[in-house]
Amino acid sequence: MQDVMESKFLFRGKEHKMILESVDNKILQEDIEQVVEQYSFEELKDTTILVTGATGLIGSQVIKTLACLNRMKNINVIVLALVRSEEKAQKVFGQLLKRGDVRLVLGDVTKELQIPDNVDYIIHGASPTSSKFFVNNPVETIMTAIVGTKNILEFSRKKNIKGMVYLSSLEVYGIPQTKNGVVKECDYGYIDPLSVRSSYSEGKRMVECLCASYAKEYDVPVKVARLSQTFGAGVEYEDGRVFAEFARCAVEKRNIVLHTAGNTLRTYCYTKDAVAALLIILLRGEAGTAYNVTNKNTAVTIKEMAQCVCDAFPESGIHVEFDMPKDLESFGYNPEMVIRLDSARLENLGWKATVDLKDMFVRMIAAFYKNNENERNKE
């Protein structure tokens, strides 16, 4: 971790208080600094970047990485964090907001943006992420995707931005029918449009088309990042997604209970690798083009992932159990599938995944322990 003995750093000609980007999470701070050390993002110097979905897992780490670029490499980026809740933003960013380079913008992507500042780049990640939310609130899921992204694209067109990345998902591929499940950016499978669970995947598909249309018709330099399921240090302990539940089981020494057969196979990506990918796509990607973001060497079934956690933490004494309810559809799980994302197009831009599946869990769980320790110390 970089020495921060000096009390101030220079930002746009003025001295600002030296505050680390993730004071309460040492593992995450290491991740952020490793991205800054691994890649050069000189093209961002003296620019302004708007990040939507700023308090989410990916958005918050993008913001902290950009702030770290300022502190370690004097890039002088102004980061505008679009948030709906100032209270949540204060919790996510804490003392970092006192530095001056990260600035909150209160707003909602589903409403017209009122941002007087000049904006050079946009990373658009505002989106629901819970499967149960997709099932229980399909209309809101669709409208956030379509209306929210149209507003961002219109804003981009009016501001004549230099670049934009839309955070899409592997779910746009539906149930692929490719050989061995290997999926390139041109491979699409079936999605049932009459299933409310498809509100997320169909919404993402429609928005990708909207992005391509704005790139073609209005020359908006928007690119699409199709992220595989992404996790690591920075995931909240209460996160409802399967990887977080597996990690909590290891921490709390509870057996991992699967509510499906666990045969769905996917590839995954560590958070810091995803952040690096987004910045590379932003600066080097081609407008109107999609890029798979994944570590192609992490392909496992859900059942194998659960066993991986048990094997990686033998001291927890846990094992995998199965309890499949009759009303499985209400849980919002996807149909069983095999999907191995091909990341060659992204790798051709100079990106490389650095963290394997076991270490994803090791670092996430280490951050869980550290955060729990910090919370106990506050009591």
C-alpha positions in Angstrom: 0.0 0.0 0.0 1.4 3.4 -1.0 2.9 5.5 1.8 0.6 8.3 2.8 2.7 10.0 5.5 2.3 13.3 3.7 -0.9 15.0 4.9 -1.8 16.6 1.6 -1.7 15.9 -2.2 -2.0 18.3 -5.2 -5.2 18.2 -7.2 -5.7 20.7 -10.0 -3.2 23.1 -8.5 -4.6 23.1 -5.0 -3.6 21.1 -1.9 -6.1 18.6 -0.7 -6.2 16.4 2.4 -4.5 13.0 2.0 -7.2 10.4 2.5 -7.1 6.9 1.3 -9.9 5.7 -0.9 -10.9 2.7 1.2 -9.8 3.5 4.8 -11.9 0.7 6.4 -11.1 -2.1 3.9 -7.4 -2.9 3.6 -8.0 -5.6 1.0 -10.0 -3.3 -1.2 -7.4 -0.6 -0.9 -4.8 -3.0 -2.1 -7.0 -4.0 -5.1 -7.5 -0.3 -6.0 -3.8 0.5 -5.9 -2.9 -2.6 -7.9 -5.1 -1.4 -10.8 -3.5 2.0 -10.7 0.0 0.4 -10.7 -0.8 -2.1 -13.4 -2.4 0.2 -16.1 -1.7 3.7 -17.4 -4.8 5.8 -17.9 -3.1 9.0 -19.0 -5.9 9.8 -21.4 -8.0 10.7 -18.4 -5.8 13.5 -17.3 -7.7 16.7 -16.5 -11.1 15.2 -17.5 -14.4 14.9 -15.7 -16.1 11.5 -15.4 -19.8 10.9 -14.5 -20.5 7.5 -12.8 -24.1 6.3 -12.4 -24.9 3.5 -10.0 -22.2 5.1 -7.9 -23.0 3.4 -4.6 -23.1 -0.1 -6.2 -20.3 -2.6 -6.0 -18.8 -1.8 -9.4 -19.6 1.9 -9.5 -18.2 2.6 -6.1 -14.9 0.8 -7.0 -14.6 2.6 -10.3 -14.9 5.9 -8.4 -12.4 4.9 -5.7 -10.0 3.7 -8.5 -10.3 7.1 -10.3 -9.7 8.9 -7.0 -6.6 6.7 -6.4 -5.3 7.7 -9.9 -5.5 11.3 -8.7 -3.6 10.5 -5.5 -0.9 8.2 -6.9 -0.5 9.5 -10.5 -1.8 13.1 -10.4 -4.3 12.4 -13.2 -6.5 15.3 -12.0 -9.9 13.6 -12.7 -13.0 15.2 -11.3 -15.4 12.3 -10.5 -19.1 13.1 -10.4 -21.0 10.3 -8.5 -24.7 10.2 -9.4 -26.6 8.9 -6.3 -30.2 8.8 -5.2 -29.3 8.7 -1.5 -26.8 11.0 0.1 -26.9 9.0 3.3 -25.9 5.8 1.5 -23.2 7.6 -0.4 -21.7 8.9 2.8 -21.6 5.4 4.1 -19.9 4.0 1.0 -17.4 6.8 0.4 -17.0 8.3 3.9 -14.0 10.6 4.4 -13.1 10.4 0.7 -15.8 12.9 0.0 -13.8 15.5 1.9 -10.9 15.3 -0.6 -12.6 17.4 -3.3 -12.0 15.2 -6.3 -15.1 13.0 -5.7 -18.3 15.0 -5.8 -21.9 13.8 -5.2 -24.7 14.6 -7.6 -28.1 13.8 -6.3 -30.4 12.5 -8.9 -32.2 9.6 -10.6 -31.3 8.2 -14.1 -35.0 7.8 -14.8 -35.5 11.5 -14.6 -33.8 14.2 -16.8 -30.3 14.9 -15.6 -29.5 18.4 -14.3 -25.7 18.6 -14.3 -24.2 21.9 -15.3 -20.6 20.7 -15.1 -18.7 19.8 -18.3 -18.6 16.0 -18.6 -16.0 14.2 -20.8 -16.7 10.5 -20.0 -19.6 8.5 -18.5 -19.7 5.0 -16.9 -23.3 4.0 -16.7 -23.9 1.3 -14.1 -27.3 2.2 -12.5 -29.4 -0.9 -12.5 -31.1 -3.3 -10.1 -29.1 -6.4 -9.4 -31.4 -8.7 -7.3 -33.1 -11.6 -8.9 -36.0 -11.3 -6.5 -36.4 -7.7 -7.5 -36.6 -8.6 -11.2 -39.4 -11.0 -10.4 -41.3 -8.8 -8.0 -40.7 -5.5 -9.8 -40.4 -6.4 -13.5 -41.8 -3.1 -14.8 -39.4 -1.0 -12.6 -36.5 -3.3 -13.8 -37.4 -2.6 -17.5 -38.0 1.1 -17.1 -34.8 1.7 -15.2 -32.9 0.1 -18.0 -34.6 1.7 -20.9 -35.7 5.2 -19.6 -32.6 5.6 -17.5 -30.2 4.7 -20.3 -32.1 6.9 -22.8 -31.7 9.8 -20.4 -27.9 9.1 -20.1 -27.5 8.8 -23.9 -29.4 12.1 -24.5 -27.2 13.8 -21.9 -24.1 12.3 -23.6 -25.3 13.6 -27.0 -25.9 17.1 -25.7 -22.6 17.2 -23.8 -20.7 15.8 -26.8 -18.8 13.4 -24.6 -15.5 11.7 -25.5 -16.6 8.2 -24.4 -19.3 6.2 -22.5 -19.5 2.6 -21.2 -22.8 0.9 -20.5 -22.7 -1.9 -18.0 -24.6 -4.8 -19.5 -24.6 -8.5 -18.4 -23.9 -12.0 -19.5 -27.7 -12.5 -19.2 -28.2 -10.9 -22.7 -27.1 -14.3 -24.0 -30.0 -16.1 -22.6 -29.6 -19.9 -22.9 -26.8 -20.3 -25.4 -26.6 -23.2 -27.9 -22.9 -22.9 -28.7 -20.4 -25.8 -28.7 -19.1 -26.4 -25.1 -21.0 -23.3 -24.1 -18.3 -21.0 -25.3 -19.9 -17.6 -26.0 -18.5 -14.8 -28.1 -20.1 -11.4 -28.4 -22.1 -12.5 -31.5 -23.7 -15.6 -29.9 -27.2 -15.3 -28.6 -29.5 -17.9 -27.1 -33.2 -18.0 -26.2 -34.9 -15.7 -23.6 -38.5 -16.3 -22.8 -40.1 -12.8 -23.2 -43.2 -13.8 -21.3 -41.3 -14.7 -18.1 -41.1 -11.7 -15.7 -37.6 -12.9 -14.8 -36.6 -11.9 -18.3 -37.3 -8.2 -17.4 -33.6 -7.9 -16.6 -32.1 -9.8 -19.6 -34.6 -8.4 -22.2 -34.1 -4.9 -20.7 -30.4 -5.2 -21.1 -30.8 -6.5 -24.7 -33.0 -3.6 -25.7 -30.7 -1.0 -24.1 -27.7 -2.5 -25.9 -29.6 -1.9 -29.2 -30.4 1.7 -28.0 -26.7 2.3 -27.3 -25.7 0.9 -30.8 -28.5 3.1 -32.3 -27.2 6.3 -30.6 -23.7 5.4 -31.7 -24.8 5.0 -35.3 -27.4 7.9 -35.6 -25.9 10.5 -33.3 -22.2 9.5 -33.1 -22.4 9.0 -29.4 -19.1 7.1 -28.6 -20.8 4.5 -26.3 -19.4 1.0 -25.8 -21.0 -2.0 -24.0 -19.4 -4.1 -21.3 -21.0 -7.5 -20.8 -20.0 -8.4 -17.3 -20.0 -12.0 -16.0 -21.0 -12.3 -12.3 -18.4 -10.1 -10.5 -17.4 -10.2 -6.9 -14.5 -9.6 -4.5 -13.4 -7.3 -1.7 -16.1 -4.6 -1.4 -19.1 -6.9 -1.6 -21.4 -6.0 1.3 -21.7 -8.7 4.0 -25.5 -8.8 3.6 -25.4 -9.0 -0.3 -28.1 -11.4 -1.4 -26.3 -13.0 -4.4 -25.1 -16.6 -4.3 -21.3 -15.9 -4.0 -21.9 -13.7 -0.9 -24.1 -16.4 0.7 -21.4 -19.0 0.1 -18.8 -16.7 1.7 -21.1 -15.9 4.7 -21.5 -19.7 5.2 -17.7 -20.0 5.5 -17.5 -17.1 7.9 -20.4 -18.3 10.1 -19.5 -22.0 9.8 -22.9 -22.9 8.3 -23.4 -25.5 5.6 -24.0 -24.2 2.1 -27.6 -25.0 1.1 -28.4 -25.1 -2.6 -32.0 -24.6 -3.7 -31.3 -26.0 -7.2 -29.2 -28.9 -8.6 -26.4 -26.4 -9.0 -25.6 -27.5 -12.6 -25.6 -24.0 -14.2 -22.0 -23.3 -15.3 -20.6 -19.8 -15.7 -17.4 -17.8 -15.7 -16.7 -15.1 -13.2 -14.7 -12.0 -12.7 -12.9 -10.3 -9.7 -14.0 -6.8 -9.0 -10.6 -5.0 -9.6 -10.3 -6.9 -12.9 -13.7 -5.7 -13.9 -12.9 -2.1 -13.0 -9.7 -2.2 -15.1 -11.8 -3.6 -18.0 -14.3 -0.8 -17.8 -11.7 1.9 -18.0 -9.9 0.1 -20.9 -13.1 -0.3 -22.8 -14.0 3.4 -22.1 -10.7 4.6 -23.6 -9.8 2.0 -26.2 -13.1 0.3 -27.1 -14.9 0.8 -30.4 -18.2 2.7 -30.3 -21.3 0.5 -30.8 -19.3 -2.6 -29.8 -19.8 -5.1 -27.0 -17.0 -6.7 -24.9 -17.3 -9.7 -22.6 -15.7 -9.0 -19.2 -14.7 -12.3 -17.5 -11.9 -14.5 -16.3 -12.3 -17.3 -18.8 -10.4 -19.7 -16.5 -13.0 -19.6 -13.8 -15.7 -21.7 -15.4 -17.5 -23.8 -12.8 -21.0 -25.0 -11.9 -22.8 -23.5 -8.9 -22.3 -26.8 -7.2 -18.6 -26.8 -7.9 -18.3 -23.2 -6.7 -19.9 -24.2 -3.4 -17.5 -27.1 -3.0 -14.6 -24.8 -3.8 -15.5 -22.6 -0.8 -15.8 -25.6 1.4 -12.3 -26.9 0.3 -10.7 -23.4 0.5 -11.8 -23.0 4.1 -11.5 -26.5 5.7 -11.3 -24.9 9.2 -15.0 -23.9 8.8 -16.0 -27.6 8.7 -18.9 -26.9 6.3 -20.2 -29.0 3.4 -22.8 -28.7 0.6 -26.5 -29.6 1.1 -29.5 -29.6 -1.2 -33.0 -28.3 -0.4 -35.0 -27.7 -3.5 -38.4 -26.0 -2.9 -41.5 -26.6 -5.0 -42.0 -22.9 -5.7 -38.5 -22.6 -7.2 -39.7 -20.0 -9.8 -40.4 -17.5 -7.0 -36.8 -17.3 -6.1 -36.0 -15.7 -9.5 -33.3 -18.3 -10.5 -32.3 -18.5 -14.1 -32.9 -21.6 -16.2 -30.1 -24.2 -16.1 -27.4 -23.4 -18.7 -23.7 -23.6 -19.6 -22.1 -20.3 -20.5 -18.3 -19.8 -20.9 -17.8 -16.2 -21.9 -15.0 -15.6 -24.4 -12.9 -12.6 -23.4 -10.6 -12.5 -26.5 -12.0 -9.2 -27.8 -11.3 -7.4 -24.5 -7.9 -9.0 -24.2 -7.0 -7.6 -27.6 -7.4 -4.1 -26.0 -4.6 -4.9 -23.5 -6.7 -6.3 -20.6 -5.9 -9.4 -18.6 -7.6 -11.1 -15.7 -5.4 -11.5 -12.7 -7.4 -13.2 -9.9 -8.6 -16.8 -10.0 -11.8 -18.2 -8.4 -10.3 -19.4 -5.2 -8.5 -16.1 -4.5 -11.7 -14.2 -5.3 -13.3 -15.9 -2.3 -10.1 -15.7 -0.2 -9.9 -11.9 -0.7 -13.7 -11.3 -0.3 -13.8 -13.4 2.9 -10.7 -11.7 4.3 -12.4 -8.3 3.7 -15.5 -9.7 5.5 -13.5 -10.6 8.6 -11.7 -7.2 8.6 -15.0 -5.3 8.2 -16.6 -7.3 11.0 -13.6 -6.5 13.2 -13.9 -2.8 12.4 -17.6 -2.8 13.3 -16.9 -4.5 16.6 -14.2 -1.9 17.4 -16.8 0.9 16.8 -19.2 -0.6 19.4 
